[in-house]
Amino acid sequence: MDFTFHEDQTVLVDSVRKFLLNEVSPELIRELWVSPSGRSEKIWAHLAEQGLTGLSVPEAQGGMGLGDIDWILIAQECGYYGLPEPLLESAWVATGLLSSLPDSDFRNNLLAAMADGSARVAIGYLGSPLVADADQATLMLLAHGDKLYAVAPKDAQLTAQPSVDPSRHLFSVHFERQESNCISNDAKALCAAALDRGALAAAAQLLGLTQRMLDLSIDYTAQRKQFGKPIGSYQAVKHHLADVAIKLEFARPVVHRAAHALAHGEADCSAFISHAKIAASEVAHLAARNGIQVHGAMGYTWEMDLQIFMKMAWALDAAWGDRSFHLARMRAFVLESGVALGPGCTFKETQQ
């Protein structure tokens, strides 16, 4: 079987990479961190012009109608450049949830607005007390019990909560539940699907963040000298960086496998996604720790770019289910009676 990405996907991600390279810099991220909104309307408008806000929106509502696999490489690039906009959570996760709702004017109009970039949607899923980017959202989808509500931020009480990543705005939300705002009585299933998609999006971003932290560390060790030699020439420093590179190579196919499972609706999809989130979180944590080791105490300072991507990685580690949550799901899957494990079973159902 051929598991490589096809030409259309690589061309799309190349265009996204060029855009992010030109528009999203560490200097811009620092500026946004200290700005009142923390967001750039210019960048969001450019993302909409690129068609990224409507990538998953059905063609009938003005989008491109692409699937989950198409997002994986894009999400990695968003992580690599530290995109400080909630593109993935609105255009991928929220769009996926809305697309699964029954056809209605509310659904279709909102998807059309998301496709052209005029609307952003934040999700408050079951099991999480916080909603990311609720202050900048046009609408929030909030679960309570078996019901899912559509609530405008102005109609709710938002209380800002501290976040290690200033790009990730977290809020506790209190709202009045009304039947007129209820859009579904199947919140548990919808939130479970959104959780899987969000965890996969976070895992893919963590791969990109890991690669960026590794690249920054390699560049630093080539420039900084000690005893007249670049510190990157010393064996101990090489081992720190090699450990990250090896672990990253093992984590990447795990994330891609999870994307395949989600796109094809496989029965064990949630287990594959939990595996991906764990693998990506662990390698990102290692990249941050070893990056600090080779940078020294300077790595924590505002002037160093490393601290930007470290903070983003730490925040995503806890987003869409922390490691204890995903380890519990993996434990339940592995210990299940009769589960098929091993290389020969990886794509067994797909091959049949």
C-alpha positions as CSV (number, residue, x, y, z in Angstrom):
1,M,0.0,0.0,0.0
2,D,1.1,3.6,-0.7
3,F,0.9,5.8,2.4
4,T,2.7,8.8,0.9
5,F,0.9,12.2,0.6
6,H,-0.3,12.9,-3.0
7,E,0.8,15.9,-5.1
8,D,-2.2,18.1,-4.4
9,Q,-1.6,17.8,-0.7
10,T,2.1,18.6,-0.9
11,V,1.4,21.6,-3.2
12,L,-1.1,22.9,-0.7
13,V,1.2,22.6,2.2
14,D,4.0,24.2,0.3
15,S,1.8,27.3,-0.3
16,V,0.9,27.4,3.4
17,R,4.6,27.1,4.4
18,K,5.6,30.0,2.2
19,F,2.7,32.1,3.6
20,L,3.7,31.3,7.2
21,L,7.4,31.9,6.5
22,N,6.6,35.4,5.2
23,E,3.8,36.4,7.6
24,V,4.5,34.8,11.0
25,S,7.8,35.6,12.7
26,P,8.9,35.3,16.3
27,E,9.0,39.1,16.4
28,L,5.3,39.2,15.4
29,I,4.4,36.6,18.0
30,R,6.0,38.6,20.7
31,E,4.1,41.7,19.6
32,L,0.8,39.9,19.7
33,W,1.6,38.4,23.1
34,V,1.6,42.0,24.6
35,S,-1.2,43.4,22.4
36,P,-4.8,43.7,23.9
37,S,-6.4,41.1,21.6
38,G,-3.4,38.9,21.0
39,R,-4.7,38.4,17.5
40,S,-3.9,39.7,14.0
41,E,-6.9,40.5,11.8
42,K,-4.5,40.9,8.9
43,I,-3.2,37.3,9.3
44,W,-6.7,35.9,9.7
45,A,-7.8,37.7,6.5
46,H,-4.9,36.2,4.6
47,L,-5.7,32.8,5.9
48,A,-9.2,33.2,4.6
49,E,-7.9,34.4,1.2
50,Q,-5.7,31.3,1.1
51,G,-8.9,29.2,1.5
52,L,-7.7,27.7,4.8
53,T,-10.7,28.8,6.9
54,G,-12.9,26.9,4.5
55,L,-10.7,23.9,3.9
56,S,-13.1,21.4,5.6
57,V,-16.3,23.3,4.8
58,P,-18.5,21.4,2.3
59,E,-18.5,22.8,-1.2
60,A,-22.2,23.6,-1.0
61,Q,-21.4,26.2,1.7
62,G,-18.5,27.7,-0.2
63,G,-15.6,25.6,1.1
64,M,-13.2,23.1,-0.4
65,G,-14.7,20.0,1.2
66,L,-11.4,18.4,2.0
67,G,-10.8,15.7,4.7
68,D,-8.9,15.2,7.9
69,I,-5.7,13.9,6.2
70,D,-5.4,17.1,4.3
71,W,-5.0,19.0,7.6
72,I,-2.1,16.9,9.0
73,L,0.8,18.5,7.1
74,I,-0.8,22.0,7.4
75,A,-1.1,21.5,11.2
76,Q,2.6,20.6,11.4
77,E,3.5,23.8,9.6
78,C,1.2,25.8,11.9
79,G,3.2,24.3,14.8
80,Y,6.6,24.9,13.2
81,Y,5.9,28.6,12.7
82,G,3.9,29.1,15.9
83,L,0.8,30.4,14.2
84,P,-0.9,32.4,17.0
85,E,-4.4,32.1,15.4
86,P,-7.0,29.5,16.3
87,L,-7.1,28.2,12.7
88,L,-7.1,24.5,13.5
89,E,-9.6,24.6,16.3
90,S,-12.1,26.7,14.3
91,A,-11.5,25.6,10.7
92,W,-10.8,22.0,11.4
93,V,-12.3,20.9,14.7
94,A,-15.4,23.2,14.9
95,T,-16.1,22.7,11.2
96,G,-16.0,19.0,11.6
97,L,-18.5,19.2,14.4
98,L,-20.9,21.5,12.5
99,S,-20.7,19.4,9.4
100,S,-22.0,16.4,11.3
101,L,-25.1,18.3,12.4
102,P,-28.4,17.8,10.4
103,D,-28.9,20.1,7.5
104,S,-30.4,23.4,8.6
105,D,-30.2,27.2,7.8
106,F,-28.2,27.8,11.1
107,R,-25.6,25.1,10.2
108,N,-25.3,26.1,6.5
109,N,-25.1,29.9,7.2
110,L,-22.5,29.4,9.9
111,L,-20.4,27.1,7.7
112,A,-20.5,29.6,4.9
113,A,-19.4,32.4,7.2
114,M,-16.6,30.2,8.5
115,A,-15.5,29.5,4.9
116,D,-15.1,33.2,4.1
117,G,-13.4,33.9,7.4
118,S,-16.1,36.2,8.8
119,A,-16.9,33.7,11.6
120,R,-14.8,31.9,14.2
121,V,-16.2,29.2,16.4
122,A,-14.8,28.0,19.8
123,I,-15.7,24.7,21.4
124,G,-16.4,23.8,25.0
125,Y,-16.4,20.1,25.1
126,L,-17.4,17.7,27.9
127,G,-14.7,17.1,30.3
128,S,-12.9,20.4,29.9
129,P,-13.7,23.3,32.2
130,L,-12.0,25.9,29.9
131,V,-12.8,27.2,26.4
132,A,-9.9,28.4,24.2
133,D,-10.3,31.8,22.4
134,A,-13.8,32.3,23.6
135,D,-13.2,36.1,23.6
136,Q,-12.5,36.2,19.9
137,A,-15.1,33.7,18.7
138,T,-18.2,34.7,16.8
139,L,-20.0,31.8,18.4
140,M,-19.3,29.2,21.1
141,L,-20.5,25.6,21.0
142,L,-20.9,24.5,24.6
143,A,-21.8,21.1,25.9
144,H,-23.8,20.5,29.0
145,G,-25.1,17.0,29.7
146,D,-26.6,15.6,26.6
147,K,-27.2,19.0,25.0
148,L,-25.0,21.2,22.8
149,Y,-25.7,24.9,22.9
150,A,-24.7,27.7,20.5
151,V,-23.9,30.8,22.5
152,A,-22.5,34.2,21.5
153,P,-19.7,35.4,23.8
154,K,-21.7,38.5,24.6
155,D,-24.4,36.3,26.1
156,A,-22.1,34.5,28.5
157,Q,-19.9,35.4,31.4
158,L,-16.2,34.9,30.4
159,T,-13.5,34.7,33.1
160,A,-10.0,34.7,31.8
161,Q,-7.7,32.0,33.2
162,P,-3.9,31.9,33.2
163,S,-2.1,30.1,30.3
164,V,1.6,29.3,30.0
165,D,1.2,30.2,26.3
166,P,0.1,33.8,25.8
167,S,-1.2,32.9,22.3
168,R,-3.7,30.5,23.8
169,H,-6.4,32.4,25.6
170,L,-8.4,30.3,28.1
171,F,-11.7,31.1,29.7
172,S,-14.2,29.6,32.0
173,V,-17.6,30.2,30.6
174,H,-20.9,30.5,32.4
175,F,-24.1,30.8,30.4
176,E,-27.8,30.5,30.7
177,R,-29.1,27.3,29.1
178,Q,-32.1,27.9,26.9
179,E,-33.9,25.6,24.6
180,S,-33.7,28.2,21.9
181,N,-29.9,27.9,21.9
182,C,-29.8,24.1,21.9
183,I,-28.6,22.8,18.5
184,S,-28.3,19.1,19.4
185,N,-29.4,16.5,21.9
186,D,-26.4,14.3,21.2
187,A,-23.6,16.3,22.7
188,K,-21.7,13.3,24.0
189,A,-21.1,11.8,20.6
190,L,-20.4,15.2,19.0
191,C,-17.9,16.1,21.8
192,A,-16.2,12.7,21.6
193,A,-15.6,13.3,17.8
194,A,-14.5,16.9,18.4
195,L,-12.1,15.7,21.2
196,D,-10.5,13.1,18.8
197,R,-10.1,15.7,16.0
198,G,-8.8,18.3,18.5
199,A,-6.3,15.9,20.0
200,L,-5.0,14.9,16.5
201,A,-4.7,18.6,15.6
202,A,-2.7,19.2,18.8
203,A,-0.5,16.2,18.1
204,A,0.3,17.4,14.6
205,Q,1.2,20.9,15.8
206,L,3.4,19.3,18.5
207,L,5.4,17.6,15.7
208,G,6.0,21.0,14.1
209,L,6.9,22.6,17.3
210,T,9.4,19.8,18.1
211,Q,11.0,20.3,14.7
212,R,11.3,24.0,15.3
213,M,12.8,23.6,18.7
214,L,15.3,21.1,17.3
215,D,16.3,23.4,14.5
216,L,16.7,26.4,16.9
217,S,18.9,24.2,19.1
218,I,21.0,23.0,16.3
219,D,21.6,26.6,15.0
220,Y,22.5,27.7,18.5
221,T,25.0,25.0,19.1
222,A,26.7,25.8,15.7
223,Q,27.0,29.5,16.7
224,R,28.0,29.4,20.3
225,K,31.6,28.6,21.0
226,Q,33.3,27.3,24.1
227,F,37.1,26.7,24.4
228,G,37.4,28.0,20.8
229,K,35.0,25.4,19.3
230,P,31.3,25.4,18.6
231,I,29.5,23.6,21.4
232,G,27.7,21.4,18.8
233,S,31.0,19.7,18.1
234,Y,31.0,18.1,21.6
235,Q,29.6,14.5,21.9
236,A,27.3,15.2,24.8
237,V,25.6,18.0,23.0
238,K,25.2,15.9,19.9
239,H,23.5,13.2,21.9
240,H,20.9,15.6,23.3
241,L,19.9,16.6,19.8
242,A,20.1,13.2,18.3
243,D,17.7,11.8,21.0
244,V,15.1,14.4,19.9
245,A,15.6,13.7,16.2
246,I,15.2,9.9,16.6
247,K,12.1,10.2,18.8
248,L,10.6,12.7,16.4
249,E,11.0,10.2,13.5
250,F,9.2,7.5,15.5
251,A,6.4,9.9,16.5
252,R,5.6,11.3,13.0
253,P,4.2,8.0,11.5
254,V,2.1,7.5,14.6
255,V,0.4,10.8,14.0
256,H,-0.1,10.0,10.3
257,R,-1.5,6.6,11.2
258,A,-4.0,8.3,13.5
259,A,-5.1,10.7,10.7
260,H,-5.7,7.7,8.4
261,A,-7.9,6.1,11.1
262,L,-9.9,9.2,11.6
263,A,-10.4,9.9,7.9
264,H,-11.6,6.3,7.3
265,G,-13.8,6.1,10.4
266,E,-11.9,3.0,11.8
267,A,-13.4,1.4,15.0
268,D,-10.2,1.9,17.0
269,C,-9.7,5.5,15.8
270,S,-9.7,7.0,19.4
271,A,-6.9,4.6,20.5
272,F,-4.8,5.6,17.5
273,I,-5.3,9.3,18.2
274,S,-4.5,8.9,21.9
275,H,-1.3,7.1,20.9
276,A,-0.5,10.0,18.5
277,K,-1.1,12.6,21.2
278,I,1.1,10.8,23.7
279,A,4.0,10.2,21.3
280,A,3.9,13.9,20.1
281,S,3.6,15.3,23.6
282,E,6.6,13.2,24.8
283,V,8.9,14.2,22.0
284,A,7.9,17.9,22.3
285,H,8.6,17.7,26.0
286,L,12.0,16.2,25.3
287,A,12.8,18.8,22.7
288,A,12.0,21.6,25.1
289,R,14.0,20.0,27.9
290,N,17.1,19.2,25.8
291,G,16.8,22.6,24.0
292,I,17.1,24.3,27.4
293,Q,20.1,22.1,28.2
294,V,22.0,23.2,25.1
295,H,20.9,26.8,25.4
296,G,21.7,27.1,29.0
297,A,19.6,29.5,31.2
298,M,19.4,31.9,28.2
299,G,16.7,29.6,26.7
300,Y,14.1,30.8,29.2
301,T,14.6,34.5,28.4
302,W,12.3,36.7,26.3
303,E,14.9,37.4,23.7
304,M,15.4,33.8,22.8
305,D,13.0,32.3,20.2
306,L,13.1,28.9,21.9
307,Q,10.9,30.0,24.8
308,I,8.1,30.9,22.4
309,F,7.8,27.4,21.0
310,M,8.4,25.7,24.4
311,K,5.4,27.6,25.9
312,M,3.2,26.6,22.9
313,A,4.2,23.0,23.3
314,W,3.6,22.9,27.0
315,A,0.1,24.4,26.5
316,L,-0.8,21.9,23.7
317,D,0.4,19.0,25.9
318,A,-2.5,19.7,28.2
319,A,-5.0,20.6,25.5
320,W,-7.7,18.2,24.2
321,G,-6.9,15.7,26.9
322,D,-3.6,15.6,28.9
323,R,-1.3,12.6,28.9
324,S,-3.0,10.9,31.8
325,F,-6.3,11.0,29.9
326,H,-4.8,9.5,26.7
327,L,-2.7,7.0,28.6
328,A,-5.9,5.8,30.3
329,R,-7.6,5.4,26.9
330,M,-4.6,3.5,25.5
331,R,-4.5,1.3,28.6
332,A,-8.1,0.4,28.2
333,F,-7.6,-0.4,24.5
334,V,-4.4,-2.5,24.9
335,L,-5.8,-4.6,27.8
336,E,-9.1,-5.2,26.1
337,S,-9.7,-8.9,25.5
338,G,-8.9,-10.1,22.0
339,V,-7.5,-6.9,20.7
340,A,-5.3,-7.3,17.6
341,L,-1.8,-5.9,18.2
342,G,1.5,-5.9,16.3
343,P,2.8,-4.8,12.9
344,G,0.8,-7.3,10.9
345,C,-2.4,-5.8,12.3
346,T,-1.7,-2.1,11.7
347,F,-3.7,-1.8,8.5
348,K,-5.3,-5.2,8.5
349,E,-8.9,-4.0,8.0
350,T,-7.8,-1.6,5.3
351,Q,-6.0,-4.3,3.3
352,Q,-9.0,-6.7,3.3
